[in-house]
Amino acid sequence: MALTGGMNKRRNPPTDGDSREQRLRAALRENLARRKAQGRARAAEDANRAEQTQTGAPQDGPDDRQER
């Protein structure tokens, strides 16, 4: 039995460069949106902590004092 074609045939032909660029652009947009959301969440958390500090409310998180 003779083998013909073998490894020379590709199952998935190479994609067009435009589709690659579109995928990269979409990934960058998603990454940017995720980073902006993280920044907004961090800013809101910082504002909440600052407000709690001003009102004297207990803060969530570790105690900033160091033991000696």
LOSETOR-282308 format. One record per residue: chain; x, y, z of N, C-alpha, C, O in turn. Coordinates in steps of 0.2 Angstrom, whole numbers, plus 5000, padded with zeros to 4 digits. Example, Ala and Ser with C-alpha at 12.3 -4.5 7.8 and 13.67 -1.06 7.14 Angstrom:
BEGIN
{"A" {5066 4972 5039} {5062 4978 5039} {5066 4984 5039} {5071 4983 5042}}
{"A" {5064 4989 5035} {5068 4995 5036} {5064 5000 5039} {5067 5006 5040}}
***
This chain:
BEGIN
{"A" {5004 4994 5000} {5000 5000 5000} {5004 5006 5000} {5009 5007 5004}}
{"A" {5003 5011 4995} {5007 5017 4995} {5004 5023 4998} {4998 5023 4998}}
{"A" {5008 5027 5001} {5005 5033 5004} {5006 5039 5000} {5012 5040 4997}}
{"A" {5001 5042 4998} {5001 5048 4994} {4999 5054 4998} {4994 5054 5002}}
{"A" {5002 5060 4997} {5000 5066 5000} {5003 5067 5006} {5006 5072 5008}}
{"A" {5002 5062 5011} {5005 5062 5018} {5004 5069 5021} {4999 5072 5022}}
{"A" {5010 5071 5024} {5010 5077 5028} {5010 5084 5024} {5010 5089 5026}}
{"A" {5010 5083 5017} {5011 5089 5013} {5004 5093 5012} {5004 5099 5011}}
{"A" {4999 5090 5014} {4992 5093 5013} {4990 5096 5020} {4991 5093 5025}}
{"A" {4988 5102 5020} {4986 5105 5026} {4978 5105 5027} {4975 5105 5022}}
{"A" {4977 5104 5033} {4969 5103 5034} {4966 5110 5034} {4961 5111 5032}}
{"A" {4970 5115 5037} {4967 5122 5038} {4972 5126 5034} {4977 5127 5036}}
{"A" {4969 5129 5028} {4974 5133 5025} {4975 5140 5029} {4971 5141 5033}}
{"A" {4981 5143 5027} {4982 5149 5031} {4977 5154 5030} {4974 5155 5025}}
{"A" {4975 5158 5036} {4970 5163 5035} {4973 5169 5032} {4979 5170 5032}}
{"A" {4968 5173 5030} {4970 5179 5027} {4973 5184 5032} {4971 5184 5038}}
{"A" {4978 5188 5031} {4981 5193 5035} {4976 5198 5038} {4976 5200 5044}}
{"A" {4970 5200 5035} {4965 5204 5037} {4962 5201 5043} {4960 5205 5048}}
{"A" {4960 5195 5043} {4956 5192 5048} {4961 5191 5054} {4958 5192 5060}}
{"A" {4967 5190 5054} {4972 5191 5059} {4972 5197 5062} {4972 5198 5069}}
{"A" {4972 5202 5058} {4972 5209 5061} {4966 5211 5065} {4966 5214 5070}}
{"A" {4960 5208 5062} {4954 5209 5065} {4954 5206 5072} {4951 5209 5077}}
{"A" {4956 5200 5072} {4957 5196 5079} {4961 5200 5084} {4959 5200 5090}}
{"A" {4967 5202 5081} {4971 5206 5086} {4968 5213 5088} {4968 5214 5094}}
{"A" {4964 5216 5084} {4961 5222 5086} {4955 5221 5091} {4955 5224 5096}}
{"A" {4952 5215 5090} {4946 5213 5095} {4949 5212 5101} {4947 5213 5107}}
{"A" {4955 5208 5101} {4958 5206 5108} {4961 5212 5111} {4960 5213 5117}}
{"A" {4963 5217 5108} {4966 5223 5111} {4960 5227 5114} {4961 5230 5119}}
{"A" {4954 5228 5110} {4949 5231 5113} {4946 5228 5119} {4944 5231 5124}}
{"A" {4946 5221 5119} {4944 5218 5125} {4948 5219 5131} {4946 5220 5137}}
{"A" {4955 5219 5130} {4960 5220 5135} {4959 5227 5138} {4959 5228 5144}}
{"A" {4958 5232 5133} {4958 5239 5136} {4951 5240 5140} {4952 5243 5145}}
{"A" {4946 5237 5138} {4940 5237 5142} {4940 5234 5148} {4938 5237 5153}}
{"A" {4944 5228 5149} {4945 5225 5155} {4949 5229 5160} {4948 5229 5166}}
{"A" {4955 5232 5157} {4959 5236 5161} {4956 5242 5164} {4957 5244 5169}}
{"A" {4951 5245 5159} {4948 5251 5162} {4943 5249 5167} {4942 5253 5172}}
{"A" {4940 5244 5167} {4935 5241 5172} {4939 5240 5178} {4936 5242 5184}}
{"A" {4945 5237 5178} {4949 5236 5184} {4951 5243 5187} {4950 5244 5193}}
{"A" {4953 5248 5183} {4954 5254 5185} {4949 5258 5189} {4949 5261 5194}}
{"A" {4943 5257 5186} {4937 5260 5189} {4935 5257 5196} {4933 5260 5201}}
{"A" {4936 5250 5196} {4934 5247 5202} {4939 5248 5208} {4938 5249 5213}}
{"A" {4946 5249 5206} {4951 5251 5211} {4950 5258 5213} {4950 5260 5219}}
{"A" {4948 5263 5208} {4946 5270 5210} {4941 5270 5215} {4941 5274 5220}}
{"A" {4935 5266 5214} {4930 5266 5218} {4931 5263 5225} {4929 5266 5230}}
{"A" {4936 5258 5225} {4938 5255 5231} {4942 5260 5235} {4941 5261 5242}}
{"A" {4946 5264 5232} {4950 5269 5235} {4946 5274 5238} {4947 5277 5244}}
{"A" {4941 5277 5234} {4936 5282 5237} {4932 5279 5243} {4931 5283 5247}}
{"A" {4930 5273 5242} {4927 5270 5248} {4931 5270 5254} {4929 5272 5260}}
{"A" {4937 5268 5254} {4942 5268 5259} {4943 5275 5262} {4943 5276 5268}}
{"A" {4944 5280 5258} {4945 5287 5260} {4939 5289 5264} {4940 5293 5269}}
{"A" {4933 5288 5261} {4927 5290 5265} {4926 5287 5271} {4924 5290 5276}}
{"A" {4928 5280 5272} {4928 5277 5278} {4933 5280 5283} {4931 5280 5289}}
{"A" {4938 5282 5281} {4944 5284 5285} {4941 5291 5288} {4942 5293 5294}}
{"A" {4938 5295 5284} {4936 5302 5286} {4930 5301 5291} {4929 5305 5295}}
{"A" {4926 5296 5290} {4920 5295 5294} {4922 5291 5301} {4918 5291 5305}}
{"A" {4928 5288 5301} {4930 5284 5307} {4927 5277 5306} {4927 5274 5311}}
{"A" {4924 5275 5301} {4921 5268 5301} {4927 5263 5300} {4932 5265 5297}}
{"A" {4926 5257 5303} {4931 5252 5302} {4933 5251 5295} {4928 5250 5291}}
{"A" {4939 5249 5293} {4941 5248 5287} {4941 5240 5286} {4943 5237 5290}}
{"A" {4940 5238 5280} {4941 5231 5278} {4948 5230 5276} {4951 5234 5273}}
{"A" {4951 5225 5278} {4958 5223 5276} {4963 5223 5282} {4961 5223 5287}}
{"A" {4969 5222 5280} {4974 5221 5286} {4975 5227 5290} {4975 5233 5287}}
{"A" {4978 5226 5296} {4979 5232 5300} {4986 5235 5298} {4991 5231 5297}}
{"A" {4986 5242 5297} {4992 5245 5294} {4998 5246 5300} {5003 5247 5298}}
{"A" {4996 5245 5306} {5001 5245 5311} {5006 5239 5312} {5004 5234 5310}}
{"A" {5012 5241 5313} {5017 5235 5314} {5018 5234 5321} {5018 5238 5325}}
{"A" {5019 5227 5322} {5020 5225 5329} {5027 5225 5330} {5032 5224 5326}}
{"A" {5029 5227 5336} {5036 5228 5338} {5038 5224 5344} {5044 5223 5346}}
***
